[in-house]
Structures are given as C-alpha cells and as structure tokens.
Amino acid sequence: MSKIAYLFAGQGAQYVGMGKDLYEAFPESKAVFDKAEVVLGIELKRRCFEGPEDLLKITNVSQPAIVTVSIAALAAFKAKLPEIKPEFLAGLSLGEYSALIAAESFSLEEGLLLIKKRGQIMEEASRRYPGKMAAVIDLPVEKIKEICFHSGAEVANLNCPGQTVITGKAEVVDIAIELCNKAGAKRVVALEVSGGFHSSLMFEASGELRAVLESMVISNPKVPVVSNYTADPQYRASQIFENLIYQIRKSVLWEESMRFLLSQGVTTFYEFGPGKVLKGLMRRIDSSAQVITIEKKDDIFNLVREA
C-alpha cells in the first residue's frame, strides 16, 4: 500500500505575495498569520504580502515568514482534507522546523520563537563571517567536492542528482563558482540568502542554538520527521535536539532523505509552503513519485473537488 509524506519548503523559496490568498480564503490560515505576527512582534503579513523583496530575503525575516506560510497552508489543508494523513514528515533545511511544528514537537508559538532566535543567530554569524551560497547544476558531486577541497568552499546541500549547493566565505565561494564553470557545470546560480549557511562559518552559531534549545521543551514527534543531518527518521525529542544543533553547520542530505522515504513505500508527497522547489528536486530523484504542491487556495480547492 502506498504511503504519504508531507514536505516543507526551505529558505530561498520566499517571494513577495506569498500566503496572501491563503490568508484571505481560509480562516485557519488567517489564524496562523495573526498568531505569528503577535508572537514574532514584526509586520509579518506586510512583509509576506507586500515586501519589499530585499527585506523579505533577510534571514531573520525570511525564516519565520516561510515557516508561517508553510504552516498556514498546512492548517487550511488539514481543515479541508483531514483524511489525508502522512506516515513521515520532512523539510529542506529551514523546512525541518516547519515539519517539527507539524509533528507537534514544538507548538506554533514555540517553533516561531525558536526560528526567530535561529534567524537572529544566523544573521549575526553572517555579519561576523560574511558568506554566500550557490547551486551547481549538472557537475558530478565528486568533482564539486574536489573543487571545494582546493578552494576552501564546502558542500551545503546534496539536493538531487545534478544539483549540489556550495557554501562558505564569500571569496572562496566565488573561486569555487569560477572553477565549477571551468569544469563544465551547466549552470552555477547564486542563492537568495544572506550568508554561508551549512558551513563551518556557523560553528559559533550552532553553540548559540544549543543554548536556546536547552531552554526549550521538545516533545516526541507525533509523526516521524526525517533529519536533514542524518537522513534518518527522528522518533525522540533527544534525537531532534542533537540533530538541529548539527543541521545549522553540516550538509543537508536531501536526496538521501528522499530516497529513504521512497524505500519506505512513500509514493505521494504533499509540498507545503512557497514555491515548487521540492517538486523539482523530486523529479530528478524519482520521476515516478507524485508531488502535489499546497501553496495557494486553488491547490486545496482543486483537491477538495477531486476527493
């Protein structure tokens, strides 16, 4: 029997206008946005709905914004289609926090405050140690690792066949980009993020995040959440605690995580949040898997009509 997994969008998926039609169409989504704005103490709706783009992409704005849109989409989906239940949850980098809120390891309020703190920690680390990230398209992973070794860049994300993200100090990533282009990469795309995340630049940030997590209560997830750091399902709060500390400065094993879910019989995935990045990655990992995007009101209304 086929199984279902929910997936949650990561940083870089943000765009001006995201979540607006969900907010206007579903009281459940509106409640998530309204609560998030109170908890965070920022003009979150204005940032999501109106921008400007430059402000929306700043880490300590984009992180809570993307999670809020993802959970708002999930809230509307669950209200309209409660019979569709997942066997597993997973999220790309930041999206892992959305998955943990969905799994009730954190309440919405606790999760948003944690993400706010995480965003601040990462933004401060980025100011202390300026960095950048870039996606390398269609260059063998072993060649990319060799280039990283020689340039001083690091591998941030192993997303899917043909897509690897590199990270690190801005100047070494620039060198790595040039070397990847010379080595025959089809394309190298700088990411819309404000630092060199998932790298050793975040070492101090991971220690600061540990201190924040130690002050929080983490519950065992109601549904297992696949860790970016290990590509294994997390069943206990202690696993979540340790893995989140490493996740901020280690490689995201997205392709391996998705292959684990496929090996468990998952054939249908629902992607919550802005954009269709995870659907695009799955197309390269296993084109036979079905990924259904839950981003706008029509995505939900269309499923309700088909049910």
N, C-alpha and C positions, 0 to 999 in steps of 0.2 A: 504493500500500500504506500502510495506517495506521501511524502511529508512536506510540511510548510515551514519556512523560516522568514522572520522579519529582519530586514536590513535597514541601517540608518546612515544618512549622509554625513560626510566628513567636511572639514574645513576646506575652503576654496570653492564650495558649491554655492555660496551666497550670491544673491543678486537683488537689486532694488525692485521692490514689489512683491517679494516672496511672502507667502502666507496671507496676503490681503483678501483674496476671495474666500479662503477657508474661514477667516475671521468674520467675514460678512455673511457667510452661508450657514455656519454651524455654531449653535450656542456652546457646544463642547469646546470647539476651537477658540472661540472668543474668551471663554473662561480661562483657558490655558494662557493666552496672551495677557489678559488682565492680571492674573495672578503673577505671572513672570515679571510684569512691569513693576508691581508693588514690591516683590521680593528683591529685584535687582536694583531698584531705585534709579533706573535710566529710562529715557524715552524710547523704549524698545520698539513699539509699534511704528513710531515715526521713522526710526532708523530702517526697519524692515520694509515699510511700505513706500517711503519717500527718499531714503538715502541721506546724504549723497554716497555714491559708491566708495569714494576714498575713505570715508568714515566707517562705512559698513565693513570694510575689509580689515580694519584694525583688530588684532587678535581678541582683545578684551571686549569688543562689541560683537564681532562675527561669531565667536564661540557660543555665547548664550543665545544669540539670535538664531543660529542654525538649529540648536537643540530645541528652542521654543517652537520653531516652525515644524520640526520633526514630531514633537510630542503633540502639537495641535492637530497635525494630520492624523496621527495615531488615535487621538481621542475621538475625532469625528468618525474614523473608520470603525472603531470598536462600537460606537453608538449605533451605527447603521448596519454593520455586518458582524454582530457579536459571535456568530457561529464559526467564523474563520479564525482558528487558533493556531499558534506556532508551536513547533517542537523545539526550536532553537531561536536565539536572537544573536545578531552581530552588528557591529558598526565600524565604519572606517575611521580609525584614529579618534578624533573627537566624537564620532558617531557611537563609539563604545559606551560613552556616558549616556547618550540617549537610550541605548539598549539596556543599560543598568537601571535607568529610571523606569523603562517599560517593564523590566523584570521585578520592579519594586525592591531592589537592593537599596535604592535611595528614593525618598519621596520627591515629588517635583520641586518642592521648596529647597530641600537639602541638596538635591542634584544641581539646581541652578546656582545656589550659593557656592557649591564646590567648583562648578565650571567658571563662575565669576572669578574665584580665587585662582584657579588654574590659569585662566586667561591673563590675569594680572601678573602672576609669577612668570609666565612665558614671555609676556610683553616686556617685563623688566629685564629678563635674561637676554632678550633680543637687543635691548638698548645697550646692555653691558658688553654683549658679544654679538655684533651685527652678523647676520647670516641670511641665506636665501635658499630656495629650493627650486628644482627644475625636473620636469618629467622628460625622460629619454625614451623615444619611440623607436622600436624595431632595431635595437642593438643587443646582441647576446649579453645575458647577465654576467657571464664570466669576464667578458671584455669590459663591461662597466665597472666591475669590482677591481679589475686591473688598473683602470684609469683612476678610480678613486684612491687606490693604494699609492699611485705615483703623484697625484695632485694634492692629496690631503683631504679630499671630499669624502663623504660617507654615503652609504645606501640607506635611504629613509624608508621607502616603501617598495615591496615586491608585490605589485598590484595584480599583474596578469601577464601572460606571455606577450612580450613585445612592449611592456610598459613598466619601467622602473624609475622611481623618483630618487634623485640625489640631493644631498643637503650638506650644510657646513658653513664655514666662514664665507662671506660673500666673494672674496677674492679667489679662494680656492675653487669654489663652485664655478666661477667664471672660467677658470683654467680648464676645469673638467668639462664644461659645456663645449669649449673650443676643441678639446681632444675627442669628445664624443662625435662632434660634427665631422672632424677629420677621419675618424674611424668608420664613418659610413652610416651614422644614425639617420633614420628617415627624417626625424624632426627632434628638436630639443626645445621645450616650452617652459619658460619661467612661470612659476605658480604665483597666484594672487594671495600670498601670505606675507607676514611681516617679519619672519625670522627663519633661522635654520633649525627647524624642529626635528625631532627624532634623530638627534646627533649628540655628540659629546658636549656641544655648546649648552645643552640643557642639563648638564650634570648637577650643577648647584640647584637648578630649578626642581630636579627630582627630589633632592633632600628637603626643599621647602614644601613640596607637595606631600611628602611623607608626614611632615609635622601637621599639615592640615588634615590629612586622612586619619591620623591618630586621634584627633579631637572629635571625630565623627563616629556615628553608629552605622555600620554597614550590615545589612541583612542578607541572609542567604537568598539567592535569586529564585523567584517563583518558576522561571523558565531558564534553563542553562544559557549562559552568554559566552560565546566563543571569544577568547582573548586574542587581541592583536599581537601580543608579545609571544605567546606560546602556540597559537593556532589550535588550542585545545579548549573544550568546554569548561566553564567555571561553575561549580556547584556550591561552593562555600565562600563565605564572606572573607575568610583568611586568604584564599586564592586571589580574590578581587583586589584586596588591599595591596598585596605584593606586586601583582601584575600591573596595576595602574602606576606604581612608582617607576617601574622599568619602562613602561609604554612610552613615557614622555621623551625618553632619550635613546630608545632602541628602535630597530627596524620594525615596520608594520608588515606582518606576514599575511597579507590579504588573500593572495592566490592560494596559499596553503590552507588558510581558514575556510575558503570556499570549497576547496577540494575535500576537506574534512566533512563539510555539510553534505556535499554530493555523495560521499562514501556512506553516509548515514541514511541515504534514501530520500534526501530532500530534492524535490524536482520543481517546486513552486516557491518563488521568493517575492515578497512584497517590500518595495523600497520606499521608505518614508523620508520626507524632507525635500529640500530644494534640489532641482536638477535631476539628471538621469545618469550620473557618473557610474554608479554601481551596476546599472543595467548594461552600460557599455563595457565595463570590465568583465562581467559575466559572459558576454557574447564571445570574448576572446578565451575565457577559461573553459566554458562548455556551452556551445551554441544551442544545445538541445534543452537547456534549463529555461524555464519561463520566469521572467522578472516583470512584475506588474508595478508600475510607478504610482505612488499615492502622494501627489504633490498639490493638486488643485481640486476644487469641488467637483468638477466633471469626472475626475478619476473615480471618485466614490459613487457619484450618481450613476455612472455607467455600470459599475459592478452591481449596484442595487437593482438596476433594471434587468441585468443578466441573471440574477440569482433566482 
